[in-house]
Amino acid sequence: MKGNVYIYIALMAIVTYLIRVLPLTLVRREIKNVYIRSFLYYVPYVTLAVMTFPSIMDATGAPWSGLAALVTGVALAWKGAGLFPVSVACCAVVYVLEMFFL
């Protein structure tokens, strides 16, 4: 049973290595396709959103307070507020909702 664990770890390492190395070895020229460049431009933002959104909903005592903080944060960021004011406002919204309403 213990030997299988090492095989699984080695297989995961090989797959991870191939995913990172193959694009570097296969694509030597600059990518000129507009659609591929646009897709690659947004990959980091989508990845960050996919990792952050579930955490926002689960980090609070109730999903509703997390959702309210998310809406507050998006609205303030849309209006041009910086990272610190947005985070303080989101924390305040969660605090008030969970302390007095939920």
All heavy atoms as an XYZ file, in Angstrom:
794
protein
N       0.831     -1.198      0.000
C       0.000      0.000      0.000
C       0.869      1.254      0.000
O       0.550      2.234     -0.631
C      -0.908     -0.039      1.239
C      -1.931      1.035      1.238
S      -3.139      0.699     -0.043
C      -4.312      1.907      0.289
N       1.965      1.222      0.749
C       2.815      2.394      0.857
C       3.497      2.722     -0.472
O       3.720      3.868     -0.796
C       3.853      2.163      1.944
C       4.376      3.427      2.528
C       5.262      3.111      3.710
C       5.345      4.314      4.599
N       6.182      4.117      5.740
N       3.826      1.698     -1.259
C       4.468      1.918     -2.545
C       3.570      2.655     -3.523
O       4.036      3.395     -4.378
N       2.257      2.449     -3.415
C       1.313      3.139     -4.301
C       1.328      4.635     -4.090
O       1.135      5.393     -5.035
C      -0.100      2.599     -4.092
C      -0.266      1.204     -4.643
O       0.536      0.758     -5.452
N      -1.305      0.520     -4.199
N       1.554      5.067     -2.867
C       1.583      6.500     -2.578
C       2.710      7.169     -3.347
O       2.538      8.244     -3.923
C       1.722      6.741     -1.055
C       1.915      8.210     -0.765
C       0.521      6.202     -0.326
N       3.866      6.532     -3.400
C       4.998      7.112     -4.117
C       4.744      7.139     -5.624
O       5.151      8.070     -6.314
C       6.275      6.328     -3.803
C       6.671      6.438     -2.351
C       6.785      5.303     -1.564
C       6.905      7.676     -1.768
C       7.138      5.398     -0.227
C       7.254      7.785     -0.434
C       7.373      6.647      0.330
O       7.714      6.751      1.643
N       4.050      6.144     -6.119
C       3.696      6.141     -7.542
C       2.726      7.283     -7.844
O       2.881      7.989     -8.843
C       3.086      4.779     -7.945
C       4.147      3.685     -7.859
C       2.494      4.842     -9.344
C       3.600      2.291     -8.033
N       1.759      7.501     -6.977
C       0.803      8.593     -7.168
C       1.498      9.955     -7.130
O       1.222     10.825     -7.950
C      -0.290      8.561     -6.112
C      -1.167      7.329     -6.162
C      -1.708      6.799     -5.010
C      -1.456      6.701     -7.360
C      -2.511      5.671     -5.041
C      -2.256      5.573     -7.413
C      -2.782      5.062     -6.248
O      -3.574      3.954     -6.287
N       2.397     10.114     -6.186
C       3.126     11.389     -6.069
C       3.989     11.617     -7.305
O       4.036     12.731     -7.848
C       3.954     11.422     -4.777
C       3.019     11.476     -3.575
C       4.912     12.609     -4.775
C       3.722     11.339     -2.240
N       4.687     10.584     -7.764
C       5.514     10.722     -8.965
C       4.671     11.038    -10.181
O       5.040     11.891    -11.004
C       6.314      9.437     -9.189
N       3.530     10.398    -10.316
C       2.643     10.661    -11.444
C       2.121     12.099    -11.414
O       2.085     12.782    -12.445
C       1.484      9.669    -11.445
C       0.555      9.703    -12.640
C       1.317      9.374    -13.915
C      -0.585      8.740    -12.442
N       1.738     12.580    -10.242
C       1.273     13.966    -10.125
C       2.394     14.945    -10.456
O       2.162     15.969    -11.102
C       0.734     14.233     -8.721
C      -0.601     13.580     -8.461
S      -1.366     14.069     -6.911
C      -0.143     13.593     -5.721
N       3.611     14.641    -10.032
C       4.744     15.522    -10.327
C       5.020     15.569    -11.826
O       5.263     16.646    -12.394
C       5.984     15.034     -9.579
N       4.940     14.420    -12.486
C       5.173     14.384    -13.938
C       4.098     15.160    -14.681
O       4.394     15.952    -15.581
C       5.237     12.919    -14.421
C       6.506     12.258    -13.902
C       5.173     12.840    -15.936
C       6.540     10.757    -14.084
N       2.841     14.974    -14.311
C       1.750     15.691    -14.975
C       1.885     17.191    -14.761
O       1.745     17.984    -15.698
C       0.385     15.171    -14.470
C      -0.739     16.073    -14.928
C       0.162     13.748    -14.947
N       2.184     17.601    -13.544
C       2.352     19.028    -13.265
C       3.524     19.606    -14.046
O       3.440     20.703    -14.604
C       2.563     19.247    -11.757
O       1.452     18.697    -11.066
C       2.695     20.718    -11.426
N       4.615     18.871    -14.110
C       5.789     19.325    -14.851
C       5.473     19.468    -16.336
O       5.833     20.467    -16.960
C       6.936     18.336    -14.632
C       8.198     18.696    -15.358
C       9.007     19.722    -14.902
C       8.568     18.016    -16.507
C      10.169     20.062    -15.568
C       9.722     18.349    -17.183
C      10.521     19.372    -16.713
O      11.660     19.711    -17.381
N       4.779     18.476    -16.900
C       4.453     18.524    -18.322
C       3.526     19.688    -18.657
O       3.686     20.336    -19.698
C       3.820     17.207    -18.767
C       4.773     16.012    -18.852
C       4.012     14.752    -19.212
C       5.883     16.277    -19.847
N       2.567     19.953    -17.785
C       1.650     21.068    -18.032
C       2.398     22.396    -18.071
O       2.059     23.304    -18.828
C       0.540     21.097    -16.955
C      -0.410     19.927    -17.161
C      -0.222     22.411    -16.983
C      -1.409     19.757    -16.038
N       3.449     22.518    -17.294
C       4.187     23.780    -17.243
C       5.270     23.872    -18.307
O       5.596     24.957    -18.769
C       4.805     23.963    -15.862
C       3.750     24.168    -14.816
C       4.334     24.099    -13.432
N       3.268     24.076    -12.463
C       3.139     24.949    -11.494
N       4.015     25.901    -11.353
N       2.140     24.870    -10.663
N       5.845     22.743    -18.705
C       6.967     22.772    -19.628
C       6.534     22.675    -21.090
O       7.140     23.311    -21.945
C       7.960     21.638    -19.279
C       9.015     21.475    -20.346
C       8.625     21.953    -17.953
N       5.513     21.908    -21.376
C       5.105     21.727    -22.774
C       4.780     23.035    -23.496
O       5.213     23.223    -24.633
C       3.932     20.755    -22.864
C       4.317     19.273    -22.806
C       3.069     18.406    -22.860
C       5.264     18.906    -23.918
N       4.030     23.961    -22.899
C       3.796     25.222    -23.622
C       5.091     25.982    -23.914
O       5.218     26.608    -24.966
C       2.900     26.026    -22.677
C       2.231     25.007    -21.844
C       3.221     23.898    -21.685
N       6.046     25.915    -23.015
C       7.312     26.622    -23.253
C       8.115     25.991    -24.381
O       8.828     26.688    -25.109
C       8.149     26.626    -21.971
C       7.596     27.457    -20.820
C       8.445     27.269    -19.579
C       7.550     28.916    -21.203
N       8.024     24.688    -24.514
C       8.804     24.023    -25.555
C       8.080     23.988    -26.895
O       8.731     23.981    -27.937
C       9.132     22.576    -25.133
O       7.916     21.882    -24.864
C      10.006     22.566    -23.894
N       6.771     23.963    -26.893
C       6.032     23.863    -28.149
C       5.762     25.213    -28.801
O       5.661     25.307    -30.014
C       4.704     23.134    -27.916
C       4.819     21.677    -27.464
C       3.439     21.102    -27.213
C       5.575     20.855    -28.481
N       5.619     26.257    -28.000
C       5.308     27.582    -28.542
C       6.564     28.435    -28.445
O       6.920     28.934    -27.385
C       4.145     28.241    -27.764
C       3.823     29.595    -28.340
C       2.927     27.350    -27.780
N       7.225     28.591    -29.568
C       8.477     29.366    -29.605
C       8.258     30.804    -30.081
O       9.004     31.694    -29.728
C       9.485     28.684    -30.531
C       9.890     27.325    -30.083
C      11.058     27.427    -29.192
N      11.500     26.086    -28.809
C      12.363     25.881    -27.887
N      12.890     26.881    -27.254
N      12.724     24.668    -27.580
N       7.254     30.996    -30.913
C       7.019     32.324    -31.475
C       6.017     33.106    -30.633
O       5.313     32.551    -29.810
C       6.477     32.185    -32.898
C       7.517     31.675    -33.865
C       6.927     31.524    -35.250
N       6.653     30.082    -35.402
C       5.525     29.591    -35.874
N       4.564     30.373    -36.264
N       5.347     28.294    -35.970
N       5.957     34.385    -30.889
C       4.971     35.237    -30.224
C       3.577     34.848    -30.704
O       3.355     34.604    -31.887
C       5.238     36.702    -30.545
C       4.263     37.642    -29.907
C       4.503     39.091    -30.276
O       5.512     39.377    -30.940
O       3.670     39.925    -29.910
N       2.634     34.815    -29.781
C       1.257     34.479    -30.120
C       0.593     35.727    -30.683
O       0.479     36.740    -29.993
C       0.506     33.955    -28.888
C       1.182     32.686    -28.381
C      -0.948     33.692    -29.211
C       0.649     32.196    -27.053
N       0.139     35.642    -31.934
C      -0.446     36.805    -32.594
C      -1.956     36.731    -32.713
O      -2.591     37.718    -33.030
C       0.168     36.966    -33.978
C       1.650     37.251    -33.900
C       2.244     37.562    -35.222
C       3.734     37.620    -35.036
N       4.426     38.648    -35.597
N      -2.533     35.578    -32.431
C      -3.977     35.420    -32.517
C      -4.641     36.246    -31.417
O      -4.331     36.108    -30.236
C      -4.345     33.944    -32.362
C      -5.804     33.684    -32.631
O      -6.662     34.478    -32.280
N      -6.078     32.553    -33.253
N      -5.558     37.107    -31.810
C      -6.203     38.031    -30.878
C      -7.010     37.283    -29.822
O      -6.998     37.643    -28.642
C      -7.100     39.016    -31.654
C      -7.846     39.931    -30.716
C      -6.286     39.811    -32.641
N      -7.684     36.233    -30.232
C      -8.542     35.499    -29.294
C      -7.717     34.735    -28.261
O      -8.061     34.718    -27.084
C      -9.460     34.552    -30.069
C     -10.366     35.283    -31.011
C     -10.179     35.203    -32.373
C     -11.391     36.091    -30.526
C     -10.997     35.897    -33.244
C     -12.224     36.784    -31.379
C     -12.024     36.688    -32.739
O     -12.834     37.379    -33.587
N      -6.641     34.123    -28.684
C      -5.777     33.403    -27.732
C      -5.105     34.379    -26.783
O      -5.002     34.136    -25.582
C      -4.750     32.537    -28.490
C      -5.462     31.434    -29.257
C      -3.734     31.943    -27.524
C      -4.563     30.595    -30.127
N      -4.646     35.515    -27.303
C      -4.015     36.522    -26.437
C      -5.013     37.062    -25.410
O      -4.683     37.266    -24.251
C      -3.442     37.667    -27.273
C      -2.182     37.271    -28.018
C      -1.675     38.417    -28.862
N      -1.280     39.545    -28.062
C      -0.028     39.788    -27.666
N       0.927     38.967    -28.037
N       0.250     40.843    -26.946
N      -6.247     37.294    -25.850
C      -7.275     37.770    -24.933
C      -7.569     36.726    -23.860
O      -7.692     37.051    -22.677
C      -8.545     38.096    -25.711
O      -9.582     38.457    -24.838
N      -7.660     35.459    -24.272
C      -7.891     34.368    -23.324
C      -6.757     34.306    -22.302
O      -6.993     34.225    -21.093
C      -8.006     33.043    -24.076
C      -8.056     31.849    -23.183
C      -9.224     31.522    -22.517
C      -6.930     31.053    -22.998
C      -9.273     30.419    -21.679
C      -6.976     29.956    -22.175
C      -8.141     29.641    -21.513
N      -5.534     34.358    -22.751
C      -4.383     34.278    -21.839
C      -4.277     35.502    -20.936
O      -3.780     35.409    -19.814
C      -3.092     34.098    -22.645
C      -2.961     32.759    -23.380
C      -1.719     32.762    -24.249
C      -2.940     31.612    -22.400
N      -4.754     36.643    -21.417
C      -4.723     37.855    -20.600
C      -5.635     37.714    -19.380
O      -5.298     38.163    -18.284
C      -5.149     39.057    -21.447
C      -5.212     40.339    -20.683
C      -4.062     41.067    -20.395
C      -6.432     40.828    -20.226
C      -4.121     42.239    -19.676
C      -6.497     42.013    -19.508
C      -5.344     42.710    -19.236
O      -5.401     43.880    -18.522
N      -6.797     37.090    -19.568
C      -7.775     37.013    -18.481
C      -7.625     35.786    -17.586
O      -8.312     35.694    -16.572
C      -9.198     37.064    -19.054
C      -9.566     38.433    -19.544
C      -9.694     38.706    -20.899
C      -9.759     39.471    -18.637
C     -10.015     39.972    -21.334
C     -10.080     40.737    -19.075
C     -10.208     40.986    -20.425
O     -10.523     42.235    -20.845
N      -6.773     34.853    -17.914
C      -6.613     33.634    -17.103
C      -6.250     33.941    -15.650
O      -6.863     33.384    -14.730
C      -5.599     32.667    -17.757
C      -5.149     31.588    -16.790
C      -6.214     32.036    -18.986
N      -5.293     34.827    -15.350
C      -4.982     35.085    -13.928
C      -6.158     35.684    -13.156
O      -6.383     35.325    -11.992
C      -3.812     36.078    -13.974
C      -3.231     35.927    -15.324
C      -4.349     35.518    -16.227
N      -6.928     36.560    -13.790
C      -8.061     37.172    -13.103
C      -9.158     36.151    -12.809
O      -9.742     36.143    -11.725
C      -8.625     38.333    -13.934
C      -7.620     39.414    -14.186
C      -7.071     39.605    -15.451
C      -7.194     40.232    -13.155
C      -6.134     40.593    -15.677
C      -6.257     41.226    -13.371
C      -5.725     41.400    -14.633
O      -4.801     42.367    -14.847
N      -9.419     35.296    -13.763
C     -10.440     34.268    -13.571
C     -10.006     33.283    -12.491
O     -10.799     32.884    -11.634
C     -10.728     33.541    -14.902
C     -11.594     32.329    -14.689
C     -11.366     34.496    -15.887
N      -8.740     32.904    -12.501
C      -8.222     31.978    -11.497
C      -8.337     32.585    -10.102
O      -8.763     31.908     -9.153
C      -6.759     31.625    -11.806
O      -6.677     31.115    -13.130
C      -6.235     30.610    -10.829
N      -7.981     33.840     -9.966
C      -8.100     34.505     -8.668
C      -9.549     34.589     -8.222
O      -9.866     34.343     -7.051
C      -7.490     35.905     -8.746
C      -7.482     36.717     -7.464
C      -6.625     36.021     -6.412
C      -6.963     38.103     -7.723
N     -10.457     34.898     -9.131
C     -11.872     34.983     -8.781
C     -12.424     33.623     -8.367
O     -13.187     33.525     -7.400
C     -12.667     35.531     -9.967
N     -12.030     32.579     -9.067
C     -12.519     31.244     -8.749
C     -12.018     30.792     -7.379
O     -12.721     30.095     -6.652
C     -12.101     30.246     -9.856
C     -12.275     28.813     -9.428
C     -12.893     30.521    -11.119
N     -10.828     31.192     -7.005
C     -10.302     30.809     -5.689
C     -10.862     31.687     -4.577
O     -11.024     31.240     -3.447
C      -8.772     30.899     -5.676
C      -8.117     29.868     -6.548
S      -6.326     29.802     -6.431
C      -5.818     31.490     -6.384
N     -11.161     32.949     -4.883
C     -11.572     33.886     -3.846
C     -13.062     33.815     -3.536
O     -13.462     33.903     -2.379
C     -11.216     35.322     -4.278
O      -9.824     35.362     -4.569
C     -11.523     36.310     -3.196
N     -13.908     33.669     -4.539
C     -15.352     33.737     -4.330
C     -15.869     32.725     -3.312
O     -16.618     33.103     -2.404
C     -16.099     33.603     -5.654
C     -17.581     33.723     -5.504
C     -18.164     34.954     -5.276
C     -18.389     32.606     -5.553
C     -19.536     35.081     -5.116
C     -19.751     32.706     -5.395
C     -20.324     33.949     -5.180
N     -15.511     31.443     -3.399
C     -16.016     30.515     -2.369
C     -15.523     30.867     -0.967
O     -16.242     30.675      0.018
C     -15.474     29.154     -2.805
C     -15.194     29.295     -4.245
C     -14.809     30.720     -4.447
N     -14.327     31.405     -0.872
C     -13.802     31.794      0.438
C     -14.594     32.954      1.034
O     -14.795     33.008      2.245
C     -12.334     32.189      0.318
O     -11.572     31.100     -0.120
N     -15.026     33.864      0.193
C     -15.827     34.989      0.679
C     -17.131     34.488      1.278
O     -17.573     34.936      2.332
C     -16.102     35.998     -0.457
C     -14.818     36.693     -0.862
C     -17.149     37.019     -0.042
C     -14.944     37.544     -2.101
N     -17.742     33.529      0.614
C     -19.033     33.032      1.077
C     -18.905     32.155      2.328
O     -19.821     32.103      3.145
C     -19.718     32.241     -0.036
C     -19.963     33.066     -1.293
S     -20.873     34.571     -1.020
C     -22.479     33.913     -0.718
N     -17.782     31.458      2.485
C     -17.614     30.541      3.607
C     -16.875     31.134      4.801
O     -16.836     30.521      5.863
C     -16.863     29.290      3.152
C     -17.672     28.454      2.189
O     -18.916     28.559      2.226
O     -17.065     27.695      1.407
N     -16.266     32.293      4.657
C     -15.449     32.859      5.732
C     -16.281     33.474      6.854
O     -15.781     33.680      7.949
C     -14.503     33.917      5.161
N     -17.531     33.749      6.594
C     -18.379     34.390      7.592
C     -19.276     33.358      8.253
O     -19.343     32.205      7.828
C     -19.245     35.478      6.924
O     -20.068     34.878      5.935
C     -18.371     36.543      6.286
N     -19.994     33.795      9.279
C     -20.889     32.896      9.987
C     -22.106     32.507      9.170
O     -22.644     31.426      9.333
N     -22.539     33.390      8.298
C     -23.702     33.129      7.447
C     -23.357     33.554      6.021
O     -22.690     34.563      5.813
C     -24.908     33.911      7.941
N     -23.814     32.803      5.041
C     -23.516     33.174      3.655
C     -24.076     34.538      3.255
O     -23.525     35.205      2.396
C     -24.169     32.071      2.826
C     -24.460     30.962      3.758
C     -24.520     31.548      5.136
N     -25.148     34.953      3.908
C     -25.760     36.240      3.548
C     -24.857     37.415      3.898
O     -24.802     38.398      3.163
C     -27.125     36.394      4.224
C     -28.074     35.337      3.763
C     -28.543     34.289      4.497
C     -28.625     35.189      2.466
N     -29.366     33.501      3.735
C     -29.435     34.040      2.463
C     -28.520     35.908      1.285
C     -30.119     33.594      1.352
C     -29.221     35.468      0.170
C     -30.006     34.333      0.214
N     -24.160     37.322      5.016
C     -23.245     38.415      5.367
C     -22.051     38.438      4.416
O     -21.546     39.504      4.061
C     -22.793     38.293      6.821
O     -22.133     37.067      7.045
N     -21.602     37.268      3.988
C     -20.532     37.216      2.994
C     -20.967     37.805      1.670
O     -20.212     38.526      1.011
N     -22.190     37.501      1.268
C     -22.727     38.055      0.028
C     -22.871     39.576      0.120
O     -22.564     40.298     -0.829
C     -24.072     37.409     -0.300
C     -24.731     37.850     -1.595
C     -23.883     37.455     -2.789
C     -26.115     37.243     -1.709
N     -23.325     40.073      1.268
C     -23.452     41.524      1.456
C     -22.085     42.201      1.393
O     -21.933     43.274      0.805
C     -24.142     41.820      2.785
N     -21.074     41.559      1.992
C     -19.720     42.113      1.933
C     -19.191     42.093      0.505
O     -18.520     43.035      0.066
C     -18.795     41.325      2.854
N     -19.490     41.047     -0.238
C     -19.064     40.965     -1.632
C     -19.693     42.083     -2.456
O     -18.999     42.763     -3.223
C     -19.448     39.605     -2.219
C     -19.158     39.404     -3.705
C     -17.666     39.417     -3.964
C     -19.780     38.109     -4.184
N     -20.978     42.303     -2.283
C     -21.662     43.370     -3.031
C     -21.101     44.734     -2.643
O     -20.857     45.588     -3.500
C     -23.193     43.299     -2.781
C     -23.902     44.524     -3.323
C     -23.757     42.023     -3.394
N     -20.851     44.924     -1.354
C     -20.260     46.185     -0.888
C     -18.879     46.395     -1.492
O     -18.555     47.488     -1.968
C     -20.170     46.191      0.649
O     -21.467     46.008      1.192
C     -19.571     47.475      1.157
N     -18.063     45.360     -1.466
C     -16.713     45.466     -2.013
C     -16.698     45.755     -3.498
O     -15.926     46.587     -3.971
N     -17.562     45.080     -4.237
C     -17.629     45.315     -5.685
C     -18.101     46.736     -5.964
O     -17.557     47.424     -6.838
C     -18.545     44.273     -6.360
C     -18.864     44.659     -7.794
C     -17.905     42.890     -6.314
N     -19.094     47.204     -5.224
C     -19.613     48.564     -5.442
C     -18.549     49.616     -5.131
O     -18.366     50.571     -5.908
C     -20.852     48.791     -4.584
N     -17.845     49.458     -4.029
C     -16.813     50.436     -3.681
C     -15.639     50.392     -4.653
O     -15.093     51.436     -5.028
C     -16.325     50.200     -2.254
C     -17.303     50.579     -1.149
C     -16.761     50.176      0.212
C     -17.590     52.072     -1.189
N     -15.253     49.198     -5.056
C     -14.161     49.090     -6.024
C     -14.571     49.675     -7.368
O     -13.761     50.296     -8.062
C     -13.752     47.629     -6.180
N     -15.837     49.490     -7.745
C     -16.343     50.051     -8.996
C     -16.289     51.574     -8.975
O     -16.043     52.217     -9.993
C     -17.776     49.570     -9.209
C     -18.314     49.870    -10.569
C     -18.893     51.030    -10.985
C     -18.303     48.999    -11.694
N     -19.265     50.929    -12.284
C     -18.909     49.692    -12.765
C     -17.854     47.713    -11.897
C     -19.068     49.126    -14.010
C     -18.019     47.150    -13.145
C     -18.611     47.860    -14.171
N     -16.522     52.142     -7.775
C     -16.480     53.604     -7.631
C     -15.055     54.139     -7.530
O     -14.845     55.339     -7.470
C     -17.257     54.039     -6.383
C     -18.735     53.789     -6.479
C     -19.357     54.737     -7.474
C     -20.859     54.562     -7.475
N     -21.476     55.420     -8.457
N     -14.053     53.240     -7.453
C     -12.664     53.681     -7.450
C     -11.990     53.682     -6.097
O     -10.888     54.215     -5.958
N     -12.615     53.090     -5.088
C     -11.983     53.040     -3.767
C     -10.790     52.093     -3.804
O     -10.747     51.134     -4.566
C     -12.999     52.570     -2.727
N      -9.824     52.352     -2.952
C      -8.626     51.534     -2.881
C      -8.861     50.238     -2.123
O      -9.941     49.981     -1.579
N      -7.817     49.429     -2.041
C      -7.918     48.128     -1.403
C      -8.221     48.234      0.090
O      -9.066     47.514      0.619
C      -6.624     47.343     -1.623
C      -6.560     45.951     -1.024
C      -7.623     45.058     -1.633
C      -5.183     45.358     -1.228
N      -7.556     49.147      0.783
C      -7.770     49.264      2.227
C      -9.180     49.730      2.581
O      -9.835     49.114      3.428
C      -6.715     50.186      2.851
C      -6.785     50.234      4.343
C      -6.395     49.146      5.104
C      -7.272     51.358      4.986
C      -6.473     49.179      6.481
C      -7.354     51.402      6.357
C      -6.946     50.313      7.111
N      -9.705     50.803      1.966
C     -11.082     51.188      2.284
C     -12.112     50.114      1.932
O     -13.086     49.919      2.672
C     -11.323     52.448      1.446
C      -9.998     52.959      1.088
C      -9.080     51.791      1.073
N     -11.893     49.397      0.847
C     -12.815     48.332      0.468
C     -12.795     47.223      1.511
O     -13.850     46.740      1.947
C     -12.473     47.780     -0.933
C     -13.234     46.500     -1.216
C     -12.771     48.814     -2.001
N     -11.619     46.825      1.947
C     -11.537     45.742      2.936
C     -12.114     46.163      4.283
O     -12.797     45.370      4.945
C     -10.091     45.264      3.086
O      -9.263     46.309      3.535
N     -11.884     47.391      4.685
C     -12.461     47.875      5.946
C     -13.979     47.919      5.862
O     -14.681     47.499      6.793
C     -11.879     49.264      6.314
C     -12.648     49.899      7.454
C     -10.411     49.143      6.673
N     -14.498     48.392      4.750
C     -15.955     48.460      4.582
C     -16.570     47.064      4.568
O     -17.620     46.839      5.185
C     -16.299     49.209      3.293
N     -15.931     46.126      3.907
C     -16.451     44.754      3.873
C     -16.452     44.128      5.261
O     -17.417     43.468      5.656
C     -15.631     43.900      2.913
S     -15.853     44.343      1.187
N     -15.375     44.348      6.010
C     -15.320     43.837      7.384
C     -16.401     44.473      8.248
O     -17.038     43.801      9.066
C     -13.942     44.086      7.988
S     -12.648     43.078      7.257
N     -16.622     45.767      8.066
C     -17.648     46.455      8.847
C     -19.037     45.933      8.512
O     -19.876     45.742      9.409
C     -17.569     47.962      8.590
N     -19.299     45.669      7.242
C     -20.601     45.140      6.832
C     -20.834     43.775      7.461
O     -21.906     43.500      8.014
C     -20.700     45.068      5.291
C     -21.870     44.210      4.842
C     -20.823     46.459      4.707
N     -19.840     42.910      7.419
C     -19.984     41.583      8.024
C     -20.187     41.700      9.526
O     -21.043     41.028     10.113
C     -18.753     40.701      7.703
C     -18.757     39.429      8.532
C     -18.715     40.364      6.229
N     -19.424     42.571     10.160
C     -19.545     42.741     11.612
C     -20.948     43.206     11.998
O     -21.577     42.640     12.893
C     -18.497     43.735     12.106
C     -18.580     43.993     13.588
C     -18.107     43.062     14.487
C     -19.152     45.159     14.075
C     -18.188     43.282     15.847
C     -19.245     45.393     15.424
C     -18.752     44.453     16.319
O     -18.847     44.677     17.662
N     -21.435     44.231     11.329
C     -22.752     44.776     11.663
C     -23.851     43.752     11.398
O     -24.745     43.551     12.233
C     -23.010     46.088     10.862
C     -24.463     46.500     10.953
C     -22.101     47.185     11.358
N     -23.794     43.089     10.266
C     -24.836     42.109      9.948
C     -24.840     40.936     10.924
O     -25.892     40.497     11.358
C     -24.660     41.605      8.521
C     -25.084     42.555      7.407
C     -24.816     41.954      6.053
C     -26.551     42.913      7.526
N     -23.679     40.431     11.244
C     -23.642     39.271     12.132
C     -23.877     39.636     13.589
O     -24.354     38.811     14.360
C     -22.317     38.526     11.964
C     -22.247     37.842     10.628
C     -21.154     36.821     10.544
O     -20.455     36.582     11.542
O     -20.998     36.239      9.452
N     -23.562     40.859     13.966
C     -23.755     41.263     15.347
C     -25.217     41.611     15.643
O     -25.743     41.272     16.695
C     -22.867     42.473     15.670
C     -22.879     42.823     17.140
S     -22.222     41.495     18.134
C     -20.566     42.030     18.305
N     -25.861     42.260     14.678
C     -27.183     42.791     14.976
C     -28.344     42.099     14.246
O     -29.480     42.170     14.692
C     -27.234     44.289     14.644
C     -26.258     45.084     15.457
C     -25.153     45.677     14.873
C     -26.423     45.221     16.829
C     -24.246     46.423     15.620
C     -25.533     45.956     17.592
C     -24.449     46.551     16.992
N     -28.082     41.475     13.114
C     -29.196     40.957     12.335
C     -29.212     39.438     12.194
O     -30.264     38.858     11.991
C     -29.182     41.579     10.923
C     -29.424     43.060     10.962
C     -28.384     43.924     10.687
C     -30.656     43.570     11.271
C     -28.595     45.298     10.717
C     -30.868     44.927     11.307
C     -29.830     45.795     11.038
N     -28.082     38.782     12.228
C     -28.077     37.330     11.990
C     -27.749     36.550     13.238
O     -27.164     36.862     14.142
C     -27.081     36.988     10.885
C     -27.411     37.617      9.547
C     -26.297     37.305      8.533
C     -28.723     37.087      9.003
